[in-house]
Each structure stands twice: as C-alpha cells, then as structure tokens.
Amino acid sequence: MENKILCDKNGIKIYEGECKKNIANGHGILYKNGIKIFEGYFINGIPNIEGVLYKNGKMIYKGGFLNGAFHGKGMYISDNMVYIGQYNNGNNVDGLLYCVSNST
C-alpha cells in the first residue's frame, strides 16, 4: 500500500491516505467539497473497522464501522442528544441516550 492524495475531475481533494490500486485501503481521510467528512479505516473504498464521521465540520459519530454502516461500539452526537452504545449494521441496539438541554 502507498499513501496518496486522490482528487476529483476538478482537482479538488477527495481522499488522502493509504491506497491500493488507487482505492482507499487502510487509514485515510475522505473529503467532500474540500471538507473532511470521515477519518478512519477503509476496505476497498468503504469505511470499515473504526472511524470518525463529520458533518459541517463537527464530529457526529465516533466508533465502529462495517461496510459503511455504524457497527459495534460507538457514540453519536446531535444538537440535542448523545447516544453511546452498540450498533448493528447501522441500527442502535443497546446503549444510553442522553438528552442535551440548551436552556440556562
């Protein structure tokens, strides 16, 4: 495997990290419109094993992945809640949900 920077047809970076035959394999960072949306491990271009998912520059999920879906231990964060627990193929199956109040 080798480290590479892959770009779209307009020259905008879409991936930086380990590749095999120009496909994300190993640790890397995925970008959309030049903004980081995922950092973690890839198998054949798909998030697997573990990683961090970002939306609008903010972390929204950290944990396990299987074929691009949340899987295993993970933590999902939104504006008004945090879920920490187990996922199975993208579905939360066991964990704790914390509600976040923005009132002072």
C-alpha positions in Angstrom: 0.0 0.0 0.0 1.1 3.5 -0.6 0.0 7.0 0.7 -1.8 9.0 -2.0 -3.9 12.1 -2.5 -6.9 11.4 -4.8 -8.7 14.3 -6.5 -11.9 14.6 -8.5 -12.0 15.8 -12.1 -11.8 19.4 -11.0 -8.7 18.8 -8.9 -10.4 19.0 -5.6 -9.0 16.6 -3.0 -11.5 13.8 -2.1 -9.2 11.4 -0.3 -5.8 11.4 1.4 -4.2 8.3 2.9 -3.4 4.6 2.2 -4.4 3.2 -1.1 -4.2 0.0 -3.1 -4.7 0.4 -6.8 -6.0 3.9 -6.3 -8.7 2.7 -4.0 -8.9 3.8 -0.3 -7.5 0.9 1.7 -6.1 1.4 5.2 -6.2 4.6 7.2 -7.3 7.8 5.4 -9.4 10.9 5.3 -12.4 11.4 3.0 -13.4 14.9 1.8 -16.5 16.4 0.2 -16.1 19.8 -1.4 -12.7 20.0 0.3 -14.2 19.5 3.8 -13.3 16.4 5.9 -16.3 14.1 6.3 -14.7 10.9 7.5 -11.4 9.9 9.0 -10.6 6.3 9.8 -10.1 2.9 8.1 -11.2 1.8 4.7 -11.5 -1.6 3.0 -12.0 -1.3 -0.8 -13.1 2.3 -0.5 -15.7 1.7 2.1 -15.4 2.8 5.8 -14.7 -0.2 8.0 -13.3 -1.1 11.4 -13.4 2.3 13.1 -13.5 6.0 12.3 -15.0 9.4 12.9 -17.8 10.9 10.8 -18.1 14.7 10.5 -21.0 16.9 9.3 -20.4 20.6 8.7 -17.0 20.3 10.3 -18.4 18.8 13.6 -17.9 15.3 14.8 -21.2 13.4 14.8 -20.1 9.8 15.2 -17.1 8.1 16.6 -16.8 4.3 16.7 -17.0 1.1 14.7 -18.0 0.7 11.1 -18.9 -2.3 9.0 -19.3 -1.9 5.2 -20.0 1.9 5.7 -22.6 1.4 8.5 -22.2 2.1 12.2 -21.3 -1.2 13.8 -20.0 -2.2 17.2 -19.3 0.4 20.0 -20.0 3.9 19.0 -21.0 7.4 20.1 -23.5 9.5 18.0 -23.8 13.2 18.8 -26.5 15.6 17.6 -27.6 19.1 18.7 -29.9 17.8 21.4 -28.7 14.3 22.3 -25.8 11.9 22.7 -26.2 8.2 22.2 -23.4 5.9 23.5 -23.7 2.2 22.9 -23.8 -0.7 20.5 -24.8 -0.6 16.8 -25.6 -3.5 14.5 -25.5 -2.7 10.7 -26.4 1.0 11.3 -29.1 0.3 14.0 -28.6 1.2 17.7 -29.3 -2.0 19.6 -28.2 -1.3 23.2 -26.9 1.8 24.9 -27.7 5.0 26.7 -29.4 8.1 25.3 -28.6 11.5 26.9 -30.7 14.5 26.2 -28.9 17.8 26.0 -30.7 20.9 27.1 -29.7 24.3 25.8 -31.6 26.3 28.4 -29.7 28.3 31.0 
